[in-house]
């Protein structure tokens, strides 16, 4: 299992965040809890997409 770094900040009424190690994984949500959940889902989707791209090259 890999570890990733989530950078999160509150910006007004919104929470914004991104995964430091994976470009393109960034989200915003009205609560911190929702943001963390959305970041996990988005990261998993991006890793699956990247894995699919890598296997289609062989």
CHARMM-style PDB file with segment names, atoms N, HN, CA, C and O in Angstrom:
ATOM      1  N   UNK     1       0.842  -1.179   0.000  1.00  0.00      PROA
ATOM      2  CA  UNK     1       0.000   0.000   0.000  1.00  0.00      PROA
ATOM      3  C   UNK     1       0.887   1.242   0.000  1.00  0.00      PROA
ATOM      4  O   UNK     1       1.842   1.328   0.772  1.00  0.00      PROA
ATOM      5  N   UNK     2       0.573   2.194  -0.859  1.00  0.00      PROA
ATOM      6  HN  UNK     2      -0.203   2.125  -1.486  1.00  0.00      PROA
ATOM      7  CA  UNK     2       1.338   3.432  -0.963  1.00  0.00      PROA
ATOM      8  C   UNK     2       0.747   4.500  -0.059  1.00  0.00      PROA
ATOM      9  O   UNK     2      -0.439   4.476   0.270  1.00  0.00      PROA
ATOM     10  N   UNK     3       1.591   5.429   0.332  1.00  0.00      PROA
ATOM     11  HN  UNK     3       2.555   5.449   0.065  1.00  0.00      PROA
ATOM     12  CA  UNK     3       1.140   6.595   1.096  1.00  0.00      PROA
ATOM     13  C   UNK     3       1.221   7.815   0.208  1.00  0.00      PROA
ATOM     14  O   UNK     3       2.162   7.973  -0.569  1.00  0.00      PROA
ATOM     15  N   UNK     4       0.222   8.681   0.328  1.00  0.00      PROA
ATOM     16  HN  UNK     4      -0.543   8.553   0.959  1.00  0.00      PROA
ATOM     17  CA  UNK     4       0.172   9.912  -0.451  1.00  0.00      PROA
ATOM     18  C   UNK     4      -0.073  11.074   0.501  1.00  0.00      PROA
ATOM     19  O   UNK     4      -0.635  10.900   1.582  1.00  0.00      PROA
ATOM     20  N   UNK     5       0.355  12.257   0.085  1.00  0.00      PROA
ATOM     21  HN  UNK     5       0.811  12.399  -0.793  1.00  0.00      PROA
ATOM     22  CA  UNK     5       0.233  13.448   0.905  1.00  0.00      PROA
ATOM     23  C   UNK     5      -0.912  14.314   0.401  1.00  0.00      PROA
ATOM     24  O   UNK     5      -0.878  14.805  -0.727  1.00  0.00      PROA
ATOM     25  N   UNK     6      -1.929  14.501   1.244  1.00  0.00      PROA
ATOM     26  HN  UNK     6      -1.957  14.102   2.160  1.00  0.00      PROA
ATOM     27  CA  UNK     6      -3.042  15.386   0.909  1.00  0.00      PROA
ATOM     28  C   UNK     6      -2.757  16.760   1.502  1.00  0.00      PROA
ATOM     29  O   UNK     6      -2.534  16.898   2.705  1.00  0.00      PROA
ATOM     30  N   UNK     7      -2.767  17.760   0.650  1.00  0.00      PROA
ATOM     31  HN  UNK     7      -2.948  17.648  -0.327  1.00  0.00      PROA
ATOM     32  CA  UNK     7      -2.633  19.144   1.095  1.00  0.00      PROA
ATOM     33  C   UNK     7      -4.047  19.708   1.142  1.00  0.00      PROA
ATOM     34  O   UNK     7      -4.742  19.717   0.126  1.00  0.00      PROA
ATOM     35  N   UNK     8      -4.481  20.179   2.311  1.00  0.00      PROA
ATOM     36  HN  UNK     8      -3.916  20.171   3.136  1.00  0.00      PROA
ATOM     37  CA  UNK     8      -5.836  20.714   2.424  1.00  0.00      PROA
ATOM     38  C   UNK     8      -5.808  22.081   3.084  1.00  0.00      PROA
ATOM     39  O   UNK     8      -4.999  22.349   3.972  1.00  0.00      PROA
ATOM     40  N   UNK     9      -6.711  22.940   2.627  1.00  0.00      PROA
ATOM     41  HN  UNK     9      -7.369  22.722   1.906  1.00  0.00      PROA
ATOM     42  CA  UNK     9      -6.815  24.307   3.138  1.00  0.00      PROA
ATOM     43  C   UNK     9      -8.271  24.732   3.099  1.00  0.00      PROA
ATOM     44  O   UNK     9      -9.044  24.288   2.250  1.00  0.00      PROA
ATOM     45  N   UNK    10      -8.627  25.601   4.033  1.00  0.00      PROA
ATOM     46  HN  UNK    10      -7.998  25.962   4.722  1.00  0.00      PROA
ATOM     47  CA  UNK    10      -9.956  26.189   3.974  1.00  0.00      PROA
ATOM     48  C   UNK    10      -9.850  27.524   3.257  1.00  0.00      PROA
ATOM     49  O   UNK    10      -8.981  28.340   3.566  1.00  0.00      PROA
ATOM     50  N   UNK    11     -10.744  27.742   2.295  1.00  0.00      PROA
ATOM     51  HN  UNK    11     -11.450  27.079   2.044  1.00  0.00      PROA
ATOM     52  CA  UNK    11     -10.776  28.978   1.511  1.00  0.00      PROA
ATOM     53  C   UNK    11     -12.192  29.532   1.581  1.00  0.00      PROA
ATOM     54  O   UNK    11     -13.059  29.146   0.797  1.00  0.00      PROA
ATOM     55  N   UNK    12     -12.417  30.428   2.512  1.00  0.00      PROA
ATOM     56  HN  UNK    12     -11.713  30.742   3.149  1.00  0.00      PROA
ATOM     57  CA  UNK    12     -13.769  30.945   2.717  1.00  0.00      PROA
ATOM     58  C   UNK    12     -14.661  29.840   3.250  1.00  0.00      PROA
ATOM     59  O   UNK    12     -14.348  29.213   4.262  1.00  0.00      PROA
ATOM     60  N   UNK    13     -15.767  29.603   2.571  1.00  0.00      PROA
ATOM     61  HN  UNK    13     -16.022  30.112   1.748  1.00  0.00      PROA
ATOM     62  CA  UNK    13     -16.704  28.557   2.983  1.00  0.00      PROA
ATOM     63  C   UNK    13     -16.346  27.182   2.436  1.00  0.00      PROA
ATOM     64  O   UNK    13     -17.034  26.207   2.742  1.00  0.00      PROA
ATOM     65  N   UNK    14     -15.298  27.079   1.641  1.00  0.00      PROA
ATOM     66  HN  UNK    14     -14.740  27.870   1.393  1.00  0.00      PROA
ATOM     67  CA  UNK    14     -14.947  25.825   0.976  1.00  0.00      PROA
ATOM     68  C   UNK    14     -13.641  25.274   1.512  1.00  0.00      PROA
ATOM     69  O   UNK    14     -12.777  26.010   1.990  1.00  0.00      PROA
ATOM     70  N   UNK    15     -13.521  23.963   1.420  1.00  0.00      PROA
ATOM     71  HN  UNK    15     -14.223  23.365   1.032  1.00  0.00      PROA
ATOM     72  CA  UNK    15     -12.264  23.271   1.683  1.00  0.00      PROA
ATOM     73  C   UNK    15     -11.708  22.835   0.334  1.00  0.00      PROA
ATOM     74  O   UNK    15     -12.423  22.254  -0.483  1.00  0.00      PROA
ATOM     75  N   UNK    16     -10.426  23.119   0.105  1.00  0.00      PROA
ATOM     76  HN  UNK    16      -9.845  23.591   0.768  1.00  0.00      PROA
ATOM     77  CA  UNK    16      -9.777  22.737  -1.143  1.00  0.00      PROA
ATOM     78  C   UNK    16      -8.596  21.823  -0.810  1.00  0.00      PROA
ATOM     79  O   UNK    16      -7.983  21.943   0.251  1.00  0.00      PROA
ATOM     80  N   UNK    17      -8.289  20.918  -1.727  1.00  0.00      PROA
ATOM     81  HN  UNK    17      -8.786  20.821  -2.589  1.00  0.00      PROA
ATOM     82  CA  UNK    17      -7.171  20.028  -1.473  1.00  0.00      PROA
ATOM     83  C   UNK    17      -6.682  19.353  -2.729  1.00  0.00      PROA
ATOM     84  O   UNK    17      -7.361  19.322  -3.755  1.00  0.00      PROA
ATOM     85  N   UNK    18      -5.483  18.813  -2.621  1.00  0.00      PROA
ATOM     86  HN  UNK    18      -4.931  18.838  -1.787  1.00  0.00      PROA
ATOM     87  CA  UNK    18      -4.888  18.079  -3.732  1.00  0.00      PROA
ATOM     88  C   UNK    18      -3.915  17.057  -3.176  1.00  0.00      PROA
ATOM     89  O   UNK    18      -3.485  17.138  -2.026  1.00  0.00      PROA
ATOM     90  N   UNK    19      -3.582  16.099  -4.015  1.00  0.00      PROA
ATOM     91  HN  UNK    19      -3.931  16.033  -4.950  1.00  0.00      PROA
ATOM     92  CA  UNK    19      -2.610  15.063  -3.654  1.00  0.00      PROA
ATOM     93  C   UNK    19      -1.270  15.492  -4.246  1.00  0.00      PROA
ATOM     94  O   UNK    19      -1.120  15.625  -5.460  1.00  0.00      PROA
ATOM     95  N   UNK    20      -0.320  15.699  -3.372  1.00  0.00      PROA
ATOM     96  HN  UNK    20      -0.441  15.591  -2.385  1.00  0.00      PROA
ATOM     97  CA  UNK    20       0.977  16.260  -3.766  1.00  0.00      PROA
ATOM     98  C   UNK    20       1.683  15.409  -4.815  1.00  0.00      PROA
ATOM     99  O   UNK    20       2.284  15.957  -5.739  1.00  0.00      PROA
ATOM    100  N   UNK    21       1.626  14.101  -4.697  1.00  0.00      PROA
ATOM    101  HN  UNK    21       1.138  13.656  -3.947  1.00  0.00      PROA
ATOM    102  CA  UNK    21       2.392  13.219  -5.571  1.00  0.00      PROA
ATOM    103  C   UNK    21       1.718  12.902  -6.898  1.00  0.00      PROA
ATOM    104  O   UNK    21       2.359  12.334  -7.783  1.00  0.00      PROA
ATOM    105  N   UNK    22       0.447  13.251  -7.064  1.00  0.00      PROA
ATOM    106  HN  UNK    22      -0.073  13.712  -6.346  1.00  0.00      PROA
ATOM    107  CA  UNK    22      -0.285  12.855  -8.275  1.00  0.00      PROA
ATOM    108  C   UNK    22      -0.936  14.086  -8.909  1.00  0.00      PROA
ATOM    109  O   UNK    22      -1.994  14.524  -8.456  1.00  0.00      PROA
ATOM    110  N   UNK    23      -0.322  14.644  -9.940  1.00  0.00      PROA
ATOM    111  HN  UNK    23       0.538  14.288 -10.307  1.00  0.00      PROA
ATOM    112  CA  UNK    23      -0.915  15.806 -10.614  1.00  0.00      PROA
ATOM    113  C   UNK    23      -2.319  15.488 -11.122  1.00  0.00      PROA
ATOM    114  O   UNK    23      -2.578  14.389 -11.614  1.00  0.00      PROA
ATOM    115  N   UNK    24      -3.203  16.442 -11.000  1.00  0.00      PROA
ATOM    116  HN  UNK    24      -2.992  17.334 -10.600  1.00  0.00      PROA
ATOM    117  CA  UNK    24      -4.559  16.278 -11.495  1.00  0.00      PROA
ATOM    118  C   UNK    24      -5.557  15.839 -10.445  1.00  0.00      PROA
ATOM    119  O   UNK    24      -6.763  15.874 -10.688  1.00  0.00      PROA
ATOM    120  N   UNK    25      -5.072  15.423  -9.272  1.00  0.00      PROA
ATOM    121  HN  UNK    25      -4.092  15.395  -9.075  1.00  0.00      PROA
ATOM    122  CA  UNK    25      -5.999  15.042  -8.196  1.00  0.00      PROA
ATOM    123  C   UNK    25      -6.178  16.254  -7.299  1.00  0.00      PROA
ATOM    124  O   UNK    25      -5.375  16.507  -6.400  1.00  0.00      PROA
ATOM    125  N   UNK    26      -7.235  16.990  -7.557  1.00  0.00      PROA
ATOM    126  HN  UNK    26      -7.886  16.784  -8.287  1.00  0.00      PROA
ATOM    127  CA  UNK    26      -7.571  18.153  -6.740  1.00  0.00      PROA
ATOM    128  C   UNK    26      -9.090  18.257  -6.646  1.00  0.00      PROA
ATOM    129  O   UNK    26      -9.809  17.935  -7.592  1.00  0.00      PROA
ATOM    130  N   UNK    27      -9.563  18.712  -5.491  1.00  0.00      PROA
ATOM    131  HN  UNK    27      -8.979  18.974  -4.722  1.00  0.00      PROA
ATOM    132  CA  UNK    27     -11.002  18.725  -5.227  1.00  0.00      PROA
ATOM    133  C   UNK    27     -11.356  19.915  -4.343  1.00  0.00      PROA
ATOM    134  O   UNK    27     -10.489  20.539  -3.731  1.00  0.00      PROA
ATOM    135  N   UNK    28     -12.641  20.207  -4.294  1.00  0.00      PROA
ATOM    136  HN  UNK    28     -13.345  19.700  -4.792  1.00  0.00      PROA
ATOM    137  CA  UNK    28     -13.150  21.171  -3.325  1.00  0.00      PROA
ATOM    138  C   UNK    28     -14.516  20.698  -2.852  1.00  0.00      PROA
ATOM    139  O   UNK    28     -15.317  20.168  -3.622  1.00  0.00      PROA
ATOM    140  N   UNK    29     -14.757  20.907  -1.562  1.00  0.00      PROA
ATOM    141  HN  UNK    29     -14.106  21.338  -0.937  1.00  0.00      PROA
ATOM    142  CA  UNK    29     -16.000  20.473  -0.935  1.00  0.00      PROA
ATOM    143  C   UNK    29     -16.358  21.455   0.183  1.00  0.00      PROA
ATOM    144  O   UNK    29     -15.499  22.203   0.650  1.00  0.00      PROA
ATOM    145  N   UNK    30     -17.612  21.454   0.608  1.00  0.00      PROA
ATOM    146  HN  UNK    30     -18.310  20.846   0.229  1.00  0.00      PROA
ATOM    147  CA  UNK    30     -18.027  22.386   1.666  1.00  0.00      PROA
ATOM    148  C   UNK    30     -17.548  21.993   3.067  1.00  0.00      PROA
ATOM    149  O   UNK    30     -17.533  22.836   3.965  1.00  0.00      PROA
ATOM    150  N   UNK    31     -17.153  20.717   3.274  1.00  0.00      PROA
ATOM    151  HN  UNK    31     -17.165  20.032   2.545  1.00  0.00      PROA
ATOM    152  CA  UNK    31     -16.639  20.299   4.581  1.00  0.00      PROA
ATOM    153  C   UNK    31     -15.326  19.554   4.406  1.00  0.00      PROA
ATOM    154  O   UNK    31     -15.037  19.004   3.344  1.00  0.00      PROA
ATOM    155  N   UNK    32     -14.537  19.550   5.475  1.00  0.00      PROA
ATOM    156  HN  UNK    32     -14.771  19.997   6.338  1.00  0.00      PROA
ATOM    157  CA  UNK    32     -13.252  18.854   5.465  1.00  0.00      PROA
ATOM    158  C   UNK    32     -13.458  17.349   5.276  1.00  0.00      PROA
ATOM    159  O   UNK    32     -12.725  16.711   4.520  1.00  0.00      PROA
ATOM    160  N   UNK    33     -14.445  16.791   5.956  1.00  0.00      PROA
ATOM    161  HN  UNK    33     -15.040  17.310   6.570  1.00  0.00      PROA
ATOM    162  CA  UNK    33     -14.722  15.357   5.852  1.00  0.00      PROA
ATOM    163  C   UNK    33     -15.075  14.978   4.414  1.00  0.00      PROA
ATOM    164  O   UNK    33     -14.564  13.987   3.892  1.00  0.00      PROA
ATOM    165  N   UNK    34     -15.943  15.756   3.773  1.00  0.00      PROA
ATOM    166  HN  UNK    34     -16.358  16.561   4.197  1.00  0.00      PROA
ATOM    167  CA  UNK    34     -16.313  15.485   2.374  1.00  0.00      PROA
ATOM    168  C   UNK    34     -15.105  15.621   1.462  1.00  0.00      PROA
ATOM    169  O   UNK    34     -14.940  14.838   0.526  1.00  0.00      PROA
ATOM    170  N   UNK    35     -14.256  16.614   1.728  1.00  0.00      PROA
ATOM    171  HN  UNK    35     -14.389  17.251   2.488  1.00  0.00      PROA
ATOM    172  CA  UNK    35     -13.061  16.810   0.902  1.00  0.00      PROA
ATOM    173  C   UNK    35     -12.148  15.595   0.978  1.00  0.00      PROA
ATOM    174  O   UNK    35     -11.679  15.114  -0.053  1.00  0.00      PROA
ATOM    175  N   UNK    36     -11.888  15.094   2.174  1.00  0.00      PROA
ATOM    176  HN  UNK    36     -12.269  15.485   3.012  1.00  0.00      PROA
ATOM    177  CA  UNK    36     -11.015  13.926   2.312  1.00  0.00      PROA
ATOM    178  C   UNK    36     -11.596  12.715   1.593  1.00  0.00      PROA
ATOM    179  O   UNK    36     -10.865  11.960   0.952  1.00  0.00      PROA
ATOM    180  N   UNK    37     -12.899  12.532   1.697  1.00  0.00      PROA
ATOM    181  HN  UNK    37     -13.493  13.146   2.217  1.00  0.00      PROA
ATOM    182  CA  UNK    37     -13.546  11.408   1.012  1.00  0.00      PROA
ATOM    183  C   UNK    37     -13.427  11.556  -0.510  1.00  0.00      PROA
ATOM    184  O   UNK    37     -13.113  10.592  -1.208  1.00  0.00      PROA
ATOM    185  N   UNK    38     -13.674  12.748  -1.010  1.00  0.00      PROA
ATOM    186  HN  UNK    38     -13.928  13.531  -0.443  1.00  0.00      PROA
ATOM    187  CA  UNK    38     -13.598  12.993  -2.449  1.00  0.00      PROA
ATOM    188  C   UNK    38     -12.167  12.848  -2.958  1.00  0.00      PROA
ATOM    189  O   UNK    38     -11.953  12.334  -4.056  1.00  0.00      PROA
ATOM    190  N   UNK    39     -11.187  13.294  -2.175  1.00  0.00      PROA
ATOM    191  HN  UNK    39     -11.361  13.711  -1.283  1.00  0.00      PROA
ATOM    192  CA  UNK    39      -9.785  13.120  -2.566  1.00  0.00      PROA
ATOM    193  C   UNK    39      -9.432  11.638  -2.661  1.00  0.00      PROA
ATOM    194  O   UNK    39      -8.740  11.233  -3.596  1.00  0.00      PROA
ATOM    195  N   UNK    40      -9.892  10.824  -1.715  1.00  0.00      PROA
ATOM    196  HN  UNK    40     -10.454  11.153  -0.956  1.00  0.00      PROA
ATOM    197  CA  UNK    40      -9.618   9.383  -1.759  1.00  0.00      PROA
ATOM    198  C   UNK    40     -10.214   8.759  -3.018  1.00  0.00      PROA
ATOM    199  O   UNK    40      -9.557   7.971  -3.699  1.00  0.00      PROA
ATOM    200  N   UNK    41     -11.451   9.112  -3.319  1.00  0.00      PROA
ATOM    201  HN  UNK    41     -11.984   9.752  -2.766  1.00  0.00      PROA
ATOM    202  CA  UNK    41     -12.125   8.558  -4.501  1.00  0.00      PROA
ATOM    203  C   UNK    41     -11.413   9.004  -5.773  1.00  0.00      PROA
ATOM    204  O   UNK    41     -11.149   8.191  -6.658  1.00  0.00      PROA
ATOM    205  N   UNK    42     -11.103  10.291  -5.864  1.00  0.00      PROA
ATOM    206  HN  UNK    42     -11.317  10.952  -5.145  1.00  0.00      PROA
ATOM    207  CA  UNK    42     -10.452  10.836  -7.056  1.00  0.00      PROA
ATOM    208  C   UNK    42      -9.064  10.235  -7.239  1.00  0.00      PROA
ATOM    209  O   UNK    42      -8.669   9.931  -8.365  1.00  0.00      PROA
ATOM    210  N   UNK    43      -8.322  10.060  -6.154  1.00  0.00      PROA
ATOM    211  HN  UNK    43      -8.643  10.307  -5.240  1.00  0.00      PROA
ATOM    212  CA  UNK    43      -6.999   9.432  -6.227  1.00  0.00      PROA
ATOM    213  C   UNK    43      -7.119   8.001  -6.744  1.00  0.00      PROA
ATOM    214  O   UNK    43      -6.365   7.593  -7.628  1.00  0.00      PROA
ATOM    215  N   UNK    44      -8.055   7.249  -6.201  1.00  0.00      PROA
ATOM    216  HN  UNK    44      -8.667   7.581  -5.483  1.00  0.00      PROA
ATOM    217  CA  UNK    44      -8.231   5.863  -6.648  1.00  0.00      PROA
ATOM    218  C   UNK    44      -8.577   5.810  -8.134  1.00  0.00      PROA
ATOM    219  O   UNK    44      -8.059   4.961  -8.860  1.00  0.00      PROA
ATOM    220  N   UNK    45      -9.443   6.704  -8.588  1.00  0.00      PROA
ATOM    221  HN  UNK    45      -9.863   7.394  -7.998  1.00  0.00      PROA
ATOM    222  CA  UNK    45      -9.809   6.739 -10.009  1.00  0.00      PROA
ATOM    223  C   UNK    45      -8.618   7.100 -10.884  1.00  0.00      PROA
ATOM    224  O   UNK    45      -8.428   6.513 -11.949  1.00  0.00      PROA
ATOM    225  N   UNK    46      -7.819   8.057 -10.444  1.00  0.00      PROA
ATOM    226  HN  UNK    46      -7.974   8.533  -9.578  1.00  0.00      PROA
ATOM    227  CA  UNK    46      -6.652   8.485 -11.224  1.00  0.00      PROA
ATOM    228  C   UNK    46      -5.615   7.365 -11.287  1.00  0.00      PROA
ATOM    229  O   UNK    46      -5.025   7.133 -12.342  1.00  0.00      PROA
ATOM    230  N   UNK    47      -5.386   6.671 -10.179  1.00  0.00      PROA
ATOM    231  HN  UNK    47      -5.865   6.859  -9.322  1.00  0.00      PROA
ATOM    232  CA  UNK    47      -4.431   5.561 -10.183  1.00  0.00      PROA
ATOM    233  C   UNK    47      -4.901   4.448 -11.103  1.00  0.00      PROA
ATOM    234  O   UNK    47      -4.092   3.851 -11.814  1.00  0.00      PROA
ATOM    235  N   UNK    48      -6.182   4.164 -11.099  1.00  0.00      PROA
ATOM    236  HN  UNK    48      -6.839   4.649 -10.522  1.00  0.00      PROA
ATOM    237  CA  UNK    48      -6.732   3.131 -11.990  1.00  0.00      PROA
ATOM    238  C   UNK    48      -6.585   3.550 -13.453  1.00  0.00      PROA
ATOM    239  O   UNK    48      -6.228   2.734 -14.303  1.00  0.00      PROA
ATOM    240  N   UNK    49      -6.858   4.812 -13.741  1.00  0.00      PROA
ATOM    241  HN  UNK    49      -7.148   5.474 -13.051  1.00  0.00      PROA
ATOM    242  CA  UNK    49      -6.703   5.329 -15.101  1.00  0.00      PROA
ATOM    243  C   UNK    49      -5.250   5.228 -15.538  1.00  0.00      PROA
ATOM    244  O   UNK    49      -4.965   4.788 -16.652  1.00  0.00      PROA
ATOM    245  N   UNK    50      -4.326   5.633 -14.667  1.00  0.00      PROA
ATOM    246  HN  UNK    50      -4.557   5.991 -13.762  1.00  0.00      PROA
ATOM    247  CA  UNK    50      -2.898   5.558 -14.991  1.00  0.00      PROA
ATOM    248  C   UNK    50      -2.454   4.112 -15.190  1.00  0.00      PROA
ATOM    249  O   UNK    50      -1.656   3.822 -16.081  1.00  0.00      PROA
ATOM    250  N   UNK    51      -2.970   3.207 -14.362  1.00  0.00      PROA
ATOM    251  HN  UNK    51      -3.619   3.443 -13.638  1.00  0.00      PROA
ATOM    252  CA  UNK    51      -2.633   1.789 -14.487  1.00  0.00      PROA
ATOM    253  C   UNK    51      -3.133   1.253 -15.825  1.00  0.00      PROA
ATOM    254  O   UNK    51      -2.432   0.495 -16.494  1.00  0.00      PROA
ATOM    255  N   UNK    52      -4.343   1.648 -16.212  1.00  0.00      PROA
ATOM    256  HN  UNK    52      -4.913   2.264 -15.668  1.00  0.00      PROA
ATOM    257  CA  UNK    52      -4.900   1.220 -17.491  1.00  0.00      PROA
ATOM    258  C   UNK    52      -4.100   1.745 -18.663  1.00  0.00      PROA
ATOM    259  O   UNK    52      -3.876   1.030 -19.640  1.00  0.00      PROA
ATOM    260  N   UNK    53      -3.665   3.002 -18.568  1.00  0.00      PROA
ATOM    261  HN  UNK    53      -3.847   3.583 -17.775  1.00  0.00      PROA
ATOM    262  CA  UNK    53      -2.827   3.578 -19.623  1.00  0.00      PROA
ATOM    263  C   UNK    53      -1.504   2.834 -19.744  1.00  0.00      PROA
ATOM    264  O   UNK    53      -1.026   2.588 -20.851  1.00  0.00      PROA
ATOM    265  N   UNK    54      -0.911   2.474 -18.608  1.00  0.00      PROA
ATOM    266  HN  UNK    54      -1.300   2.673 -17.708  1.00  0.00      PROA
ATOM    267  CA  UNK    54       0.378   1.799 -18.620  1.00  0.00      PROA
ATOM    268  C   UNK    54       0.275   0.395 -19.219  1.00  0.00      PROA
ATOM    269  O   UNK    54       1.172  -0.041 -19.941  1.00  0.00      PROA
ATOM    270  N   UNK    55      -0.809  -0.307 -18.923  1.00  0.00      PROA
ATOM    271  HN  UNK    55      -1.538   0.046 -18.336  1.00  0.00      PROA
ATOM    272  CA  UNK    55      -0.945  -1.660 -19.446  1.00  0.00      PROA
ATOM    273  C   UNK    55      -1.330  -1.672 -20.924  1.00  0.00      PROA
ATOM    274  O   UNK    55      -1.063  -2.649 -21.623  1.00  0.00      PROA
ATOM    275  N   UNK    56      -1.948  -0.608 -21.401  1.00  0.00      PROA
ATOM    276  HN  UNK    56      -2.164   0.186 -20.833  1.00  0.00      PROA
ATOM    277  CA  UNK    56      -2.324  -0.571 -22.816  1.00  0.00      PROA
ATOM    278  C   UNK    56      -1.118  -0.282 -23.724  1.00  0.00      PROA
ATOM    279  O   UNK    56      -1.200  -0.448 -24.941  1.00  0.00      PROA
ATOM    280  N   UNK    57      -0.013   0.147 -23.131  1.00  0.00      PROA
ATOM    281  HN  UNK    57       0.054   0.283 -22.143  1.00  0.00      PROA
ATOM    282  CA  UNK    57       1.176   0.431 -23.932  1.00  0.00      PROA
ATOM    283  C   UNK    57       1.959  -0.836 -24.268  1.00  0.00      PROA
ATOM    284  O   UNK    57       2.773  -0.831 -25.192  1.00  0.00      PROA
ATOM    285  N   UNK    58       1.727  -1.904 -23.539  1.00  0.00      PROA
ATOM    286  HN  UNK    58       1.066  -1.908 -22.788  1.00  0.00      PROA
ATOM    287  CA  UNK    58       2.509  -3.122 -23.796  1.00  0.00      PROA
ATOM    288  C   UNK    58       1.892  -3.995 -24.847  1.00  0.00      PROA
ATOM    289  OT1 UNK    58       2.436  -5.051 -25.170  1.00  0.00      PROA
TER     290      UNK     58
END
